[in-house]
Amino acid sequence: MSLSPAFATAGSKLQDTLRPKSLIKVLFFTLVVLLSAIESRAQNEGPESTSLVDENYSLKADREAFEELRKNIPANVKKENDEKAFMDGLLSDVSRTPSEVRGKFSSIVNKKRDLFNKDMTKAREQFGKIQKKERDEFTKDLADKRKAFAKNKSTSDERKEFYDEHESKRKDFYANQKEKRDEFEADMRDKRKNFDDYIRAKTDEFNQLHRDYTKRYEENKKALADQKKQAELKKKQQQQDLEKEYEAIRKQDPTILGPTGE
């Protein structure tokens, strides 16, 4: 049983109408799946995975130009991608010798270590200045209070009470400063350990990738040498063929041209 032309035309139009809607549904479903995957990964890794080191010392590629496109990606995922891009940038071009690649990595690590050491020194100096300022202000305050107390007549009991309280405040102040200094130094040791652990881990990662790079470099070097050898052989063969053609021409009897225009 055949369909009428009108019914067939209507069916064709209905299919044309449904196709875009079906495509939109597929695209929407795909987008939902991708967003769910990103959200699930972010939840599994936590809102902000604890990083061993500050961003300033991270071995990563400069990808600031992509920040607008990557603004909705979790920070820990972005950092992981940037560090991977850093390694890929070092080890993707097999035209550099393995020693050059290692030298580049070592140079970057040394710069990060120098930056870290400078920041640690700066933080320690800043902390020392803050504590010194606090001590100067505290010492001056106690001296002012002693002068003010000395101007007034007081009994021996009052003087004893005043100086006992004075000494108690002094001990509490310096005990508090020592506690802050101990906390600061403990934090500095943690940062130092985290930085050293991070650099050690990245160096181990680099060494493993560098072994693979060295293998690829040697294979590429051999391939280039083979190509050069083949090109030289081909050129030599072409020269030999050309010489054979000339030799054949030279062996032919010369053609003697008769006089013209008699």
Phi and psi in degrees as GROMACS dihedral restraints (atoms count N, CA, C in turn):
[ dihedral_restraints ]
;  ai    aj    ak    al  type     phi  dphi    fc
    3     4     5     6     1   -93.7    20    10
    4     5     6     7     1   149.3    20    10
    6     7     8     9     1   -81.1    20    10
    7     8     9    10     1   149.3    20    10
    9    10    11    12     1   -71.5    20    10
   10    11    12    13     1   153.7    20    10
   12    13    14    15     1   -57.1    20    10
   13    14    15    16     1   -39.4    20    10
   15    16    17    18     1   -64.3    20    10
   16    17    18    19     1   -42.5    20    10
   18    19    20    21     1   -67.7    20    10
   19    20    21    22     1   -38.4    20    10
   21    22    23    24     1   -64.2    20    10
   22    23    24    25     1   -41.3    20    10
   24    25    26    27     1   -63.2    20    10
   25    26    27    28     1   -42.1    20    10
   27    28    29    30     1   -64.1    20    10
   28    29    30    31     1   -39.4    20    10
   30    31    32    33     1   -64.7    20    10
   31    32    33    34     1   -40.4    20    10
   33    34    35    36     1   -62.4    20    10
   34    35    36    37     1   -43.2    20    10
   36    37    38    39     1   -63.5    20    10
   37    38    39    40     1   -38.7    20    10
   39    40    41    42     1   -62.8    20    10
   40    41    42    43     1   -41.0    20    10
   42    43    44    45     1   -64.1    20    10
   43    44    45    46     1   -41.1    20    10
   45    46    47    48     1   -62.0    20    10
   46    47    48    49     1   -33.8    20    10
   48    49    50    51     1   -72.5    20    10
   49    50    51    52     1   -37.4    20    10
   51    52    53    54     1   -77.2    20    10
   52    53    54    55     1   -29.7    20    10
   54    55    56    57     1   -57.9    20    10
   55    56    57    58     1   -51.7    20    10
   57    58    59    60     1   -58.7    20    10
   58    59    60    61     1   -39.0    20    10
   60    61    62    63     1   -64.5    20    10
   61    62    63    64     1   -40.7    20    10
   63    64    65    66     1   -64.4    20    10
   64    65    66    67     1   -40.3    20    10
   66    67    68    69     1   -63.0    20    10
   67    68    69    70     1   -41.9    20    10
   69    70    71    72     1   -61.9    20    10
   70    71    72    73     1   -42.2    20    10
   72    73    74    75     1   -62.3    20    10
   73    74    75    76     1   -41.9    20    10
   75    76    77    78     1   -64.3    20    10
   76    77    78    79     1   -43.9    20    10
   78    79    80    81     1   -64.1    20    10
   79    80    81    82     1   -41.5    20    10
   81    82    83    84     1   -64.1    20    10
   82    83    84    85     1   -42.2    20    10
   84    85    86    87     1   -63.9    20    10
   85    86    87    88     1   -41.5    20    10
   87    88    89    90     1   -62.0    20    10
   88    89    90    91     1   -43.0    20    10
   90    91    92    93     1   -61.9    20    10
   91    92    93    94     1   -42.2    20    10
   93    94    95    96     1   -62.0    20    10
   94    95    96    97     1   -42.3    20    10
   96    97    98    99     1   -63.4    20    10
   97    98    99   100     1   -44.0    20    10
   99   100   101   102     1   -63.1    20    10
  100   101   102   103     1   -45.8    20    10
  102   103   104   105     1   -64.1    20    10
  103   104   105   106     1   -38.1    20    10
  105   106   107   108     1   -64.4    20    10
  106   107   108   109     1   -39.5    20    10
  108   109   110   111     1   -64.4    20    10
  109   110   111   112     1   -43.3    20    10
  111   112   113   114     1   -63.7    20    10
  112   113   114   115     1   -44.0    20    10
  114   115   116   117     1   -65.2    20    10
  115   116   117   118     1   -39.8    20    10
  117   118   119   120     1   -64.0    20    10
  118   119   120   121     1   -41.8    20    10
  120   121   122   123     1   -64.8    20    10
  121   122   123   124     1   -41.4    20    10
  123   124   125   126     1   -63.5    20    10
  124   125   126   127     1   -38.8    20    10
  126   127   128   129     1   -68.6    20    10
  127   128   129   130     1   -38.8    20    10
  129   130   131   132     1   -66.1    20    10
  130   131   132   133     1   -35.2    20    10
  132   133   134   135     1   -89.6    20    10
  133   134   135   136     1    -7.9    20    10
  135   136   137   138     1    93.0    20    10
  136   137   138   139     1   161.4    20    10
  138   139   140   141     1   -61.3    20    10
  139   140   141   142     1   -36.7    20    10
  141   142   143   144     1  -147.4    20    10
  142   143   144   145     1   101.9    20    10
  144   145   146   147     1   -61.7    20    10
  145   146   147   148     1   139.0    20    10
  147   148   149   150     1   -66.6    20    10
  148   149   150   151     1   124.3    20    10
  150   151   152   153     1   -97.6    20    10
  151   152   153   154     1   141.9    20    10
  153   154   155   156     1   -65.9    20    10
  154   155   156   157     1   -37.8    20    10
  156   157   158   159     1  -131.4    20    10
  157   158   159   160     1   162.4    20    10
  159   160   161   162     1   -65.7    20    10
  160   161   162   163     1   154.7    20    10
  162   163   164   165     1   -56.8    20    10
  163   164   165   166     1   -29.5    20    10
  165   166   167   168     1   -62.2    20    10
  166   167   168   169     1   -25.2    20    10
  168   169   170   171     1  -106.0    20    10
  169   170   171   172     1     1.9    20    10
  171   172   173   174     1   -72.2    20    10
  172   173   174   175     1   137.1    20    10
  174   175   176   177     1   -84.1    20    10
  175   176   177   178     1    94.2    20    10
  177   178   179   180     1  -142.4    20    10
  178   179   180   181     1   159.5    20    10
  180   181   182   183     1   -79.8    20    10
  181   182   183   184     1   152.7    20    10
  183   184   185   186     1   -79.1    20    10
  184   185   186   187     1   104.6    20    10
  186   187   188   189     1  -123.3    20    10
  187   188   189   190     1    32.5    20    10
  189   190   191   192     1   -62.0    20    10
  190   191   192   193     1   -28.8    20    10
  192   193   194   195     1   -64.8    20    10
  193   194   195   196     1   -21.2    20    10
  195   196   197   198     1   -98.3    20    10
  196   197   198   199     1     3.7    20    10
  198   199   200   201     1   -58.8    20    10
  199   200   201   202     1   -39.8    20    10
  201   202   203   204     1   -63.6    20    10
  202   203   204   205     1   -38.2    20    10
  204   205   206   207     1   -73.7    20    10
  205   206   207   208     1   -25.5    20    10
  207   208   209   210     1  -104.7    20    10
  208   209   210   211     1    13.8    20    10
  210   211   212   213     1   -65.9    20    10
  211   212   213   214     1   -23.3    20    10
  213   214   215   216     1   -94.3    20    10
  214   215   216   217     1     0.8    20    10
  216   217   218   219     1   -87.2    20    10
  217   218   219   220     1   136.4    20    10
  219   220   221   222     1   -53.6    20    10
  220   221   222   223     1   145.0    20    10
  222   223   224   225     1   -59.3    20    10
  223   224   225   226     1   -39.7    20    10
  225   226   227   228     1   -67.9    20    10
  226   227   228   229     1   -32.0    20    10
  228   229   230   231     1   -70.9    20    10
  229   230   231   232     1   -40.7    20    10
  231   232   233   234     1   -61.5    20    10
  232   233   234   235     1   -43.2    20    10
  234   235   236   237     1   -64.3    20    10
  235   236   237   238     1   -40.7    20    10
  237   238   239   240     1   -62.5    20    10
  238   239   240   241     1   -41.8    20    10
  240   241   242   243     1   -65.6    20    10
  241   242   243   244     1   -39.3    20    10
  243   244   245   246     1   -65.9    20    10
  244   245   246   247     1   -39.5    20    10
  246   247   248   249     1   -68.6    20    10
  247   248   249   250     1   -36.6    20    10
  249   250   251   252     1   -65.9    20    10
  250   251   252   253     1   -40.4    20    10
  252   253   254   255     1   -63.5    20    10
  253   254   255   256     1   -35.1    20    10
  255   256   257   258     1   -62.2    20    10
  256   257   258   259     1   -47.8    20    10
  258   259   260   261     1   -65.3    20    10
  259   260   261   262     1   -42.3    20    10
  261   262   263   264     1   -61.7    20    10
  262   263   264   265     1   -39.7    20    10
  264   265   266   267     1   -63.7    20    10
  265   266   267   268     1   -34.1    20    10
  267   268   269   270     1   -74.4    20    10
  268   269   270   271     1   -35.7    20    10
  270   271   272   273     1  -113.8    20    10
  271   272   273   274     1     7.9    20    10
  273   274   275   276     1   -86.8    20    10
  274   275   276   277     1   -30.9    20    10
  276   277   278   279     1   -92.6    20    10
  277   278   279   280     1   107.3    20    10
  279   280   281   282     1   -85.5    20    10
  280   281   282   283     1    12.2    20    10
  282   283   284   285     1   -81.0    20    10
  283   284   285   286     1   -19.0    20    10
  285   286   287   288     1   -90.0    20    10
  286   287   288   289     1   145.2    20    10
  288   289   290   291     1   -69.0    20    10
  289   290   291   292     1   153.3    20    10
  291   292   293   294     1   -55.1    20    10
  292   293   294   295     1   -36.0    20    10
  294   295   296   297     1   -67.4    20    10
  295   296   297   298     1   -35.7    20    10
  297   298   299   300     1   -65.6    20    10
  298   299   300   301     1   -41.1    20    10
  300   301   302   303     1   -64.6    20    10
  301   302   303   304     1   -44.9    20    10
  303   304   305   306     1   -64.1    20    10
  304   305   306   307     1   -38.9    20    10
  306   307   308   309     1   -63.0    20    10
  307   308   309   310     1   -39.7    20    10
  309   310   311   312     1   -63.4    20    10
  310   311   312   313     1   -45.1    20    10
  312   313   314   315     1   -61.9    20    10
  313   314   315   316     1   -46.9    20    10
  315   316   317   318     1   -61.9    20    10
  316   317   318   319     1   -38.5    20    10
  318   319   320   321     1   -62.9    20    10
  319   320   321   322     1   -43.6    20    10
  321   322   323   324     1   -66.1    20    10
  322   323   324   325     1   -42.9    20    10
  324   325   326   327     1   -61.8    20    10
  325   326   327   328     1   -42.7    20    10
  327   328   329   330     1   -63.5    20    10
  328   329   330   331     1   -38.1    20    10
  330   331   332   333     1   -65.4    20    10
  331   332   333   334     1   -41.1    20    10
  333   334   335   336     1   -65.1    20    10
  334   335   336   337     1   -38.2    20    10
  336   337   338   339     1   -67.4    20    10
  337   338   339   340     1   -41.7    20    10
  339   340   341   342     1   -61.8    20    10
  340   341   342   343     1   -43.2    20    10
  342   343   344   345     1   -61.8    20    10
  343   344   345   346     1   -43.0    20    10
  345   346   347   348     1   -62.8    20    10
  346   347   348   349     1   -45.7    20    10
  348   349   350   351     1   -62.9    20    10
  349   350   351   352     1   -41.0    20    10
  351   352   353   354     1   -63.5    20    10
  352   353   354   355     1   -42.3    20    10
  354   355   356   357     1   -67.2    20    10
  355   356   357   358     1   -36.3    20    10
  357   358   359   360     1   -65.8    20    10
  358   359   360   361     1   -43.8    20    10
  360   361   362   363     1   -62.9    20    10
  361   362   363   364     1   -43.5    20    10
  363   364   365   366     1   -63.0    20    10
  364   365   366   367     1   -41.6    20    10
  366   367   368   369     1   -64.5    20    10
  367   368   369   370     1   -40.5    20    10
  369   370   371   372     1   -67.2    20    10
  370   371   372   373     1   -40.5    20    10
  372   373   374   375     1   -65.0    20    10
  373   374   375   376     1   -41.7    20    10
  375   376   377   378     1   -64.1    20    10
  376   377   378   379     1   -41.5    20    10
  378   379   380   381     1   -63.9    20    10
  379   380   381   382     1   -42.1    20    10
  381   382   383   384     1   -62.5    20    10
  382   383   384   385     1   -39.0    20    10
  384   385   386   387     1   -64.5    20    10
  385   386   387   388     1   -40.7    20    10
  387   388   389   390     1   -63.3    20    10
  388   389   390   391     1   -44.9    20    10
  390   391   392   393     1   -67.2    20    10
  391   392   393   394     1   -37.5    20    10
  393   394   395   396     1   -63.9    20    10
  394   395   396   397     1   -42.0    20    10
  396   397   398   399     1   -62.4    20    10
  397   398   399   400     1   -41.4    20    10
  399   400   401   402     1   -63.5    20    10
  400   401   402   403     1   -41.2    20    10
  402   403   404   405     1   -65.1    20    10
  403   404   405   406     1   -43.6    20    10
  405   406   407   408     1   -61.6    20    10
  406   407   408   409     1   -44.4    20    10
  408   409   410   411     1   -66.3    20    10
  409   410   411   412     1   -39.3    20    10
  411   412   413   414     1   -67.2    20    10
  412   413   414   415     1   -44.6    20    10
  414   415   416   417     1   -62.1    20    10
  415   416   417   418     1   -42.7    20    10
  417   418   419   420     1   -63.9    20    10
  418   419   420   421     1   -40.7    20    10
  420   421   422   423     1   -63.0    20    10
  421   422   423   424     1   -42.2    20    10
  423   424   425   426     1   -65.7    20    10
  424   425   426   427     1   -40.3    20    10
  426   427   428   429     1   -63.6    20    10
  427   428   429   430     1   -42.0    20    10
  429   430   431   432     1   -62.8    20    10
  430   431   432   433     1   -40.1    20    10
  432   433   434   435     1   -69.1    20    10
  433   434   435   436     1   -35.5    20    10
  435   436   437   438     1   -66.3    20    10
  436   437   438   439     1   -42.5    20    10
  438   439   440   441     1   -62.8    20    10
  439   440   441   442     1   -42.9    20    10
  441   442   443   444     1   -65.3    20    10
  442   443   444   445     1   -38.6    20    10
  444   445   446   447     1   -69.0    20    10
  445   446   447   448     1   -38.0    20    10
  447   448   449   450     1   -66.7    20    10
  448   449   450   451     1   -23.7    20    10
  450   451   452   453     1   -72.5    20    10
  451   452   453   454     1   -20.6    20    10
  453   454   455   456     1  -102.6    20    10
  454   455   456   457     1   146.5    20    10
  456   457   458   459     1   -71.9    20    10
  457   458   459   460     1   140.5    20    10
  459   460   461   462     1  -148.8    20    10
  460   461   462   463     1   154.8    20    10
  462   463   464   465     1   -81.3    20    10
  463   464   465   466     1   169.0    20    10
  465   466   467   468     1   -63.3    20    10
  466   467   468   469     1   -36.4    20    10
  468   469   470   471     1   -66.5    20    10
  469   470   471   472     1   -39.8    20    10
  471   472   473   474     1   -66.4    20    10
  472   473   474   475     1   -40.4    20    10
  474   475   476   477     1   -65.0    20    10
  475   476   477   478     1   -41.4    20    10
  477   478   479   480     1   -62.8    20    10
  478   479   480   481     1   -45.0    20    10
  480   481   482   483     1   -62.4    20    10
  481   482   483   484     1   -41.6    20    10
  483   484   485   486     1   -63.7    20    10
  484   485   486   487     1   -49.7    20    10
  486   487   488   489     1   -72.6    20    10
  487   488   489   490     1   -29.4    20    10
  489   490   491   492     1   -65.1    20    10
  490   491   492   493     1   -43.5    20    10
  492   493   494   495     1   -65.8    20    10
  493   494   495   496     1   -38.8    20    10
  495   496   497   498     1   -59.3    20    10
  496   497   498   499     1   -46.9    20    10
  498   499   500   501     1   -67.6    20    10
  499   500   501   502     1   -37.2    20    10
  501   502   503   504     1   -63.1    20    10
  502   503   504   505     1   -42.8    20    10
  504   505   506   507     1   -63.6    20    10
  505   506   507   508     1   -40.0    20    10
  507   508   509   510     1   -63.3    20    10
  508   509   510   511     1   -45.0    20    10
  510   511   512   513     1   -64.0    20    10
  511   512   513   514     1   -43.1    20    10
  513   514   515   516     1   -62.6    20    10
  514   515   516   517     1   -40.7    20    10
  516   517   518   519     1   -63.2    20    10
  517   518   519   520     1   -49.5    20    10
  519   520   521   522     1   -70.3    20    10
  520   521   522   523     1   -30.7    20    10
  522   523   524   525     1   -66.4    20    10
  523   524   525   526     1   -39.9    20    10
  525   526   527   528     1   -66.1    20    10
  526   527   528   529     1   -40.5    20    10
  528   529   530   531     1   -64.5    20    10
  529   530   531   532     1   -39.9    20    10
  531   532   533   534     1   -64.6    20    10
  532   533   534   535     1   -40.0    20    10
  534   535   536   537     1   -62.8    20    10
  535   536   537   538     1   -42.8    20    10
  537   538   539   540     1   -64.2    20    10
  538   539   540   541     1   -40.4    20    10
  540   541   542   543     1   -65.7    20    10
  541   542   543   544     1   -40.8    20    10
  543   544   545   546     1   -63.7    20    10
  544   545   546   547     1   -41.2    20    10
  546   547   548   549     1   -64.3    20    10
  547   548   549   550     1   -41.0    20    10
  549   550   551   552     1   -62.9    20    10
  550   551   552   553     1   -46.8    20    10
  552   553   554   555     1   -65.4    20    10
  553   554   555   556     1   -35.6    20    10
  555   556   557   558     1   -64.9    20    10
  556   557   558   559     1   -40.7    20    10
  558   559   560   561     1   -65.0    20    10
  559   560   561   562     1   -39.3    20    10
  561   562   563   564     1   -65.3    20    10
  562   563   564   565     1   -39.2    20    10
  564   565   566   567     1   -65.1    20    10
  565   566   567   568     1   -39.4    20    10
  567   568   569   570     1   -63.2    20    10
  568   569   570   571     1   -43.4    20    10
  570   571   572   573     1   -63.9    20    10
  571   572   573   574     1   -41.1    20    10
  573   574   575   576     1   -62.3    20    10
  574   575   576   577     1   -46.1    20    10
  576   577   578   579     1   -63.6    20    10
  577   578   579   580     1   -44.3    20    10
  579   580   581   582     1   -61.8    20    10
  580   581   582   583     1   -41.4    20    10
  582   583   584   585     1   -64.4    20    10
  583   584   585   586     1   -46.7    20    10
  585   586   587   588     1   -62.6    20    10
  586   587   588   589     1   -40.9    20    10
  588   589   590   591     1   -63.8    20    10
  589   590   591   592     1   -40.7    20    10
  591   592   593   594     1   -64.4    20    10
  592   593   594   595     1   -48.0    20    10
  594   595   596   597     1   -63.6    20    10
  595   596   597   598     1   -39.0    20    10
  597   598   599   600     1   -63.8    20    10
  598   599   600   601     1   -42.3    20    10
  600   601   602   603     1   -65.4    20    10
  601   602   603   604     1   -42.1    20    10
  603   604   605   606     1   -68.8    20    10
  604   605   606   607     1   -33.3    20    10
  606   607   608   609     1   -67.2    20    10
  607   608   609   610     1   -41.7    20    10
  609   610   611   612     1   -61.9    20    10
  610   611   612   613     1   -42.0    20    10
  612   613   614   615     1   -62.5    20    10
  613   614   615   616     1   -44.4    20    10
  615   616   617   618     1   -62.4    20    10
  616   617   618   619     1   -44.4    20    10
  618   619   620   621     1   -59.2    20    10
  619   620   621   622     1   -40.4    20    10
  621   622   623   624     1   -65.9    20    10
  622   623   624   625     1   -45.0    20    10
  624   625   626   627     1   -68.6    20    10
  625   626   627   628     1   -32.2    20    10
  627   628   629   630     1   -67.0    20    10
  628   629   630   631     1   -34.3    20    10
  630   631   632   633     1   -62.4    20    10
  631   632   633   634     1   -42.4    20    10
  633   634   635   636     1   -66.2    20    10
  634   635   636   637     1   -39.1    20    10
  636   637   638   639     1   -62.8    20    10
  637   638   639   640     1   -42.9    20    10
  639   640   641   642     1   -60.1    20    10
  640   641   642   643     1   -40.5    20    10
  642   643   644   645     1   -64.2    20    10
  643   644   645   646     1   -45.6    20    10
  645   646   647   648     1   -65.2    20    10
  646   647   648   649     1   -36.9    20    10
  648   649   650   651     1   -63.0    20    10
  649   650   651   652     1   -45.7    20    10
  651   652   653   654     1   -65.2    20    10
  652   653   654   655     1   -39.4    20    10
  654   655   656   657     1   -64.9    20    10
  655   656   657   658     1   -41.9    20    10
  657   658   659   660     1   -66.7    20    10
  658   659   660   661     1   -39.9    20    10
  660   661   662   663     1   -62.1    20    10
  661   662   663   664     1   -42.4    20    10
  663   664   665   666     1   -65.7    20    10
  664   665   666   667     1   -41.2    20    10
  666   667   668   669     1   -63.0    20    10
  667   668   669   670     1   -41.5    20    10
  669   670   671   672     1   -65.4    20    10
  670   671   672   673     1   -39.0    20    10
  672   673   674   675     1   -65.4    20    10
  673   674   675   676     1   -40.6    20    10
  675   676   677   678     1   -64.0    20    10
  676   677   678   679     1   -41.9    20    10
  678   679   680   681     1   -62.2    20    10
  679   680   681   682     1   -41.9    20    10
  681   682   683   684     1   -64.4    20    10
  682   683   684   685     1   -40.8    20    10
  684   685   686   687     1   -65.0    20    10
  685   686   687   688     1   -43.6    20    10
  687   688   689   690     1   -63.3    20    10
  688   689   690   691     1   -39.9    20    10
  690   691   692   693     1   -63.9    20    10
  691   692   693   694     1   -40.1    20    10
  693   694   695   696     1   -67.1    20    10
  694   695   696   697     1   -40.7    20    10
  696   697   698   699     1   -64.6    20    10
  697   698   699   700     1   -40.5    20    10
  699   700   701   702     1   -64.0    20    10
  700   701   702   703     1   -42.1    20    10
  702   703   704   705     1   -64.7    20    10
  703   704   705   706     1   -40.6    20    10
  705   706   707   708     1   -64.9    20    10
  706   707   708   709     1   -40.3    20    10
  708   709   710   711     1   -64.9    20    10
  709   710   711   712     1   -40.7    20    10
  711   712   713   714     1   -62.6    20    10
  712   713   714   715     1   -40.1    20    10
  714   715   716   717     1   -64.2    20    10
  715   716   717   718     1   -41.2    20    10
  717   718   719   720     1   -64.9    20    10
  718   719   720   721     1   -42.0    20    10
  720   721   722   723     1   -62.9    20    10
  721   722   723   724     1   -40.2    20    10
  723   724   725   726     1   -65.5    20    10
  724   725   726   727     1   -40.4    20    10
  726   727   728   729     1   -65.2    20    10
  727   728   729   730     1   -35.7    20    10
  729   730   731   732     1   -65.0    20    10
  730   731   732   733     1   -39.6    20    10
  732   733   734   735     1   -64.3    20    10
  733   734   735   736     1   -43.6    20    10
  735   736   737   738     1   -64.4    20    10
  736   737   738   739     1   -37.8    20    10
  738   739   740   741     1   -64.4    20    10
  739   740   741   742     1   -40.2    20    10
  741   742   743   744     1   -64.4    20    10
  742   743   744   745     1   -38.3    20    10
  744   745   746   747     1   -67.5    20    10
  745   746   747   748     1   -40.8    20    10
  747   748   749   750     1   -64.6    20    10
  748   749   750   751     1   -31.0    20    10
  750   751   752   753     1   -78.0    20    10
  751   752   753   754     1   -16.7    20    10
  753   754   755   756     1   -69.9    20    10
  754   755   756   757     1   146.5    20    10
  756   757   758   759     1   -65.5    20    10
  757   758   759   760     1   139.7    20    10
  759   760   761   762     1   -68.0    20    10
  760   761   762   763     1   144.8    20    10
  762   763   764   765     1   -89.2    20    10
  763   764   765   766     1   121.1    20    10
  765   766   767   768     1   -95.3    20    10
  766   767   768   769     1   119.8    20    10
  768   769   770   771     1   -88.7    20    10
  769   770   771   772     1   129.9    20    10
  771   772   773   774     1   -76.9    20    10
  772   773   774   775     1   169.9    20    10
  774   775   776   777     1   -65.8    20    10
  775   776   777   778     1   150.6    20    10
  777   778   779   780     1  -121.0    20    10
  778   779   780   781     1   151.8    20    10
  780   781   782   783     1    70.9    20    10
  781   782   783   784     1    45.0    20    10
